[in-house]
Structure formats: structure tokens, C-alpha cells
Amino acid sequence: MLNIEFTKMHGLGNNYLYINLFEHTYDEALFVPLAIAMSDVNRGIGADGLVLIHQTADADCGMRIFNKDGSEASNCGNALRCVAKYVYDRGLLPRATFTIQTKSGINYVSLQVANGEATSITINMGQPKFERQAMPMQGEATAHVIHEPFDVDGETLHMTNVFLGNPHAVFFVEHIEQAPLYTLGEKIEKHPIFPERTNVEFIEVVNDTELNFRVWERGSGVTEACGTGACGAVVAAVVNGHCKRNEDVTVHLAGGDLTIKWDEAGDVWMTGPAAFIADGTFFYNQ
Ligand SMILES: N[C@H](CCC[C@H](N)C(=O)O)C(=O)O
């Protein structure tokens, strides 16, 4: 049996189990089954997935994220904010600005701090891509998908695709509470047109600086919040003429609000909270 020390944290209710690889070393083959076992709410701890905090020569620290089905993703906005809070509050990186490496690149982080704790975290989430090949999505490799008809389960929706280190299929709806999250979320996630699946976001435009948002996440299902998804939603809203570049947009997710801006330089900025829930030991029977 392996005793696995972990910290549970959440970003607007999107909760992960964090393992500090600055202090522990495990076999690489362990992480996928461990993500599944620890995320299980009945026989494990219960979470949306597993996040590894590790050292890297390319940035001040590194992060890997596994969804609760064990699939590894290349980026995670809520986990980035939680990792930033973890390494600052626990003294691994006692600085208010630093970089975190993910599989999709290097993210610049700046913290608002009070009494030795990070109270709000701002992250440069990089520049969006729109080509089908980026998602990836079948069809003409360099084509963009902006408000295009998309047939699923006998319905025709209009889809906008945005890649921000991970794929987002974004759909605008009249009323967010009527979004077909549970009826179509998984069908879109696993649609054969997406060979590596996709995250699925439904957006209601409140006005040009406010969006209501719900998400079906690849590999985790419905979650309270999705940071990369909120960034993708704002980018999709701008390219569809609902919001403006270089303006703060408030995204109302089920778990709370994020402030997102797609600036003139092309970078997408995300600002929001992160919180500790518990420290613990998981007794893992391999
Ligand atoms: N399910 C996502 C990873 C987690 C992203 C989300 N939790 C966020 O905060 O960005 C994927 O497979 O691409």
C-alpha cells in the first residue's frame, strides 16, 4: 500500500487533489490509475481530478493535470490559480510574480496578496488558436469554426471552436438554465469529429461585459467552473461580436465569477480566487 500525501483545493468549486512532487517522487506509471482512484467519490477522496506540482528547468515550477477519468490534459485554468496559491502560501515560491509550466506552455502569474496569502491570482493564459488542426477536429486543417452549424443527436446547434492549450466547443444559448448540458454535453465531448474529445461550454450573453456560463468538461463531466473554458467563452464572444477586445468581461460560472480579458497583444488574461480545502493522506492499494 502507498500512503499518498495530498492537498485538496478548489477554484470556484472546480476541485482537484494536489500532490507536491517537490517533496515526493513516484513512478510515472502511477499517475493515471491514481487520478482515477483518488477522484472517485465513493472509494477515494472525490475530486474533478489530480494535479501534480513539480520542479522544472523551464519555469519557476511545473504543473500536470489529470481529469477524473485519468486522461491527462495540457492546461487547466482553475488548477493554475490553485498551484500559484499553493506555492506562494506554502513558501515554495515566496514571490508575487512567477511562471508555471504546463504541457501547453509557460504561463505568467501575478498574485494579489494579504497577510502572507494569495487572495486573487491573475494568469496570462496565452493566445487562442482557431484552426481545426489545433483542437484537433476533422475537416480542413487550417479552417476556423465560428458559429457553424453542428448536428448532434438530431439537433442543429451553432458551434465556435477555441483552443487555449486545450479544446473548447462553445455554444451560445438564449437562457443558460436551458443549456443542454446533461443531454448533449457528453455527446459533443465524445463526438467522432473530435479525435481527442473536447470540452463543451454553453454561454448566455448578458451584455457586452457579462456572460453566463456552464460547462461539460472533457474527462470530468459537469464541473462548477472551468478556467480555460471561461477564457474560451470570452474569445468566442468577441469573435462573434458579443464582447470587445481589451475589455474586462465578467464570466458568471456555476461556482462563481472570473474576470477575463483578451488584450490587443492577443493574450488572454484570467483573474480569480483559489482556496485550500484540506490536507490528507490517501491509502492507495495498487
Ligand atoms: N477537462 C479539461 C482540463 C481541465 C480544465 C478546467 N478544469 C479548467 O479550469 O481550465 C481538459 O480535458 O482539457
The ligand as an SDF file (V2000), in Angstrom:
LIG
                    3D

 13 12  0  0  0  0  0  0  0  0999 V2000
  -11.0990   18.9630  -18.6690 N   0  0  0  0  0  0  0  0  0  0  0  0
  -10.0320   19.7900  -19.2460 C   0  0  0  0  0  0  0  0  0  0  0  0
   -8.8990   20.0140  -18.2160 C   0  0  0  0  0  0  0  0  0  0  0  0
   -9.3750   20.8450  -17.0070 C   0  0  0  0  0  0  0  0  0  0  0  0
   -9.7290   22.2540  -17.4210 C   0  0  0  0  0  0  0  0  0  0  0  0
  -10.5600   23.0560  -16.4250 C   0  0  0  0  0  0  0  0  0  0  0  0
  -10.8860   22.4210  -15.1730 N   0  0  0  0  0  0  0  0  0  0  0  0
  -10.0070   24.4590  -16.2200 C   0  0  0  0  0  0  0  0  0  0  0  0
  -10.1400   25.0190  -15.1120 O   0  0  0  0  0  0  0  0  0  0  0  0
   -9.4610   25.0250  -17.2110 O   0  0  0  0  0  0  0  0  0  0  0  0
   -9.4670   19.0890  -20.5000 C   0  0  0  0  0  0  0  0  0  0  0  0
   -9.5120   17.8570  -20.5760 O   0  0  0  0  0  0  0  0  0  0  0  0
   -8.9700   19.8160  -21.3700 O   0  0  0  0  0  0  0  0  0  0  0  0
  1  2  1  0
  2  3  1  0
  2 11  1  0
  3  4  1  0
  4  5  1  0
  5  6  1  0
  6  7  1  0
  6  8  1  0
  8  9  2  0
  8 10  1  0
 11 12  2  0
 11 13  1  0
M  END
$$$$
